[in-house]
Amino acid sequence: MDKNRYEVIIIGSGFGGIATAIKLQEAGIHDYVILERAPEPGGTWWQNTYPGAAVDVQSPLYCLKHEPYDWSRMFALQPEILAYTNHLLDKHRLRNKIQCNQEVTAATYDEQKHCWQVATASDRLFTAPVLVNASGILSQPAIPDIPGRQQFQGASFHTSQWNHDFDYKGKRVAVIGTGASAVQVVPAIAPQVAQLYVLQRTPHWLLPRPDRVIPKWERQLYKKVPLVQRLVREWLYWKLEARMIAFKGNQAALRFFRNKALRYIKKQVKDPALRQKLTPDFMLGCKRVLLSNDYYPALQRENVRLVTGGIERITPTGIQTKQGEHLEVDLIVWATGFHAAEDNIPYPVRGRQGLLLQDYWQDGAHAYIGTAIPHFPNFFILAGPNTGIGHTSALHIIESQLNYVMDVLLKMRQYGWQSIEVKEEIEQIYNQWVQEKMQKTVWQTGGCHSWYQTADGKNTTLYPTYSFLFRKATARMKEADHLVE
Ligand code: N01
């Protein structure tokens, strides 16, 4: 018997992979494997260990619906989220299903055998009729090709590849980029470094982070009366969901949040010149809104300087700015984000007749409910095209997608289908609707370019309306919309 043959292959052991495995087991499907490229499971929360790494959605909502957790604070730090993923792995006995150090190099559909062949960098081949990609949208670090980058003789790494062997204490450090990762790194390292330069290309809108320690009595209450925690989760869900009113382009709601952010800059930043540098000229929401209580204070420390003029090049000893200044540094931190809108499946995927998914997506990624693609039977993507969410928990989306995926899998079993794929016209109609809805959102009208978009400005990452509508759209598989064999 071929040991590498399974009923389902899952790629990635982050929240998507773990949630899929739990659902499979609940449905009595135990013949599956999770392939993980890293040496340990956990996905993004194993990978992102930079100082200050934390979730920016309230923890009671940032967990699987039926897997509440004893969170110690409202916005959990990375170690606690990783502990939660480990708790899930142990509770559901998933560890022996995961094969680590298995970087997938290709996935190819065999039309004769109705199954996927998945090759890994260690020369192994796994096969299964069903393939679930849970490799995550933010797993490919983007480091810009600034001239001279290779010549730098100090230390340098991306936030998601933090080198803990390098001791940054007492050193001169440059952080390039001012997005969600940077606003967490900067306050975390600022008190410990000798000098910190924060290189900002574009200011981002920032709001206070309503973080707090969850006191013992409250945690006890959640344990003793789980209904209370469920109600808190529900309340948080609807509170965050209301933000979508603004992102959908409601001007009054946008003004409300913009004024709140402006008041916050005024309150936290005393110097009008610095305030001006930190005030974006695009609409709030166009780029991801950041949450931080300590970023602006960190920028005003004696040993920290915001540098805004632009980078000319990297030199062997530092950064040459466009204003002619040379910043001597020992460490460059690339807080420059990820390849998300393009190139977010990190291996070639070949469907029917050898069709390459990356070619099928040459004008930007698209999928039916962000999950299924015509010509790629029995293949599902979690956190796929246009499923991203800027206002609530990404886990809500993953769990919604899994309702559809599980419905498909159970029907495949029930009716003995060998393959199933969404009809091309259904996928096209769906994506026309997505892009039409998108045109009214602040992500398209807000006057900025963001990682949500391809180079041409097409938004291939975000879901354009309320997340409860996504839950509804993914509730079950509509047989008439699919081709089955
Ligand atoms: O990346 P980003 P991130 N020269 O793309 C700048 C999630 N996340 O890693 O705005 C100079 O937001 C770029 O400048 P500009 C979350 O979804 C979640 O911070 O393009 N600068 C920008 O300032 C988030 O949205 C958490 O002009 C350059 C920065 O680099 C996503 O990850 C925590 C440049 C990139 O910001 C990505 O966040 C952290 C160049 N050539 C992250 N190229 C949670 O809390 C780029 N930049 C869950």
Residues whose N, C-alpha, C, O or C-beta is under 5 A from the ligand:
A	BS01	N01	A54 V55 D56 L138 P144 I176 G177 T178 G179 A180 S181 A182 L199 R201 T202 R288 A335 T336 G337 F338 W451
